Amino acid sequence: MALCTYAEKLTLAPTEMTAADLEPLRAQGLDDRAIHDATQVVSYFNYINRIADALGVEPETFVPAWEKPTT
């Protein structure tokens, strides 16, 4: 859950990220390398999705639409 929270904030509010956002990840046992790798993956997906959106790339028809869970 800590990684999901981190990824969500990195996606929706990247300019609001602080060193404090890393603490929950470290508390779950992630080291600097794992945090770096996770940040790279999240950032890459954000980047490639923005490119696809900007160019009007249509989603593949074989991939079902994602629906945010309600909690």
N, C-alpha and C positions, 0 to 999 in steps of 0.2 A: 504494500500500500504506500509506503514511503516513496518508492520509486515512481509510482503512478502520480502521486501528489507533486513530486518534483517535475515530472514530465509535463503535467498539465500547466504548472506555473511557467515553465520554460517556454511552452507553446503560446500561452495566452497573455503573459505579462513578462516577457524576457528582460525588459529594462528595470524591472522591480526585483530581480534576483540579487541575493546578497549571500555572504558567506554563511549566514545562519541557515540558509536553505540546504546546505550540505550536512548539517548536523544530524537530521533524522536518517540520512543515508548511512552516515558513519555509525550511528547507533544500531543499525541493522547489520553492521559488519562489512559494509563496502569500503574498500580502500581507495586511495586517490586514483589508481589506475582504473578501477571499476567505475568510479564516478565519471572519470574522463571518457571512458568508452560509452557509457550510457548517455552522456551529454552529446557525444558525437552522433550516436544513432538517432536520438530525438531530434537534434538539429538538422540532420540530413533529411529525415522524413518531412520536417517542416519546410525545408528548402525545396525539395522535389515536389511537394504538394502545391507550393506557391507557384512554381514554374508551370505545373500542369494547369492550375487554375488560370494563370495569366494567359496561357496559350489556348485555353478552351478545350483541353484534352478531355474527351469523354471517358468516364470510367468503363472498365471492362464489364461486359454484360454477365460474365460468369461469376463476378464477385458481388455477393449480396450487400445491400446498403447497410451501413453500421448505424445502429440506434443506441443513443446514450441510455444506459440503465437508469431507472428511477429508483432513488433510495431516500 
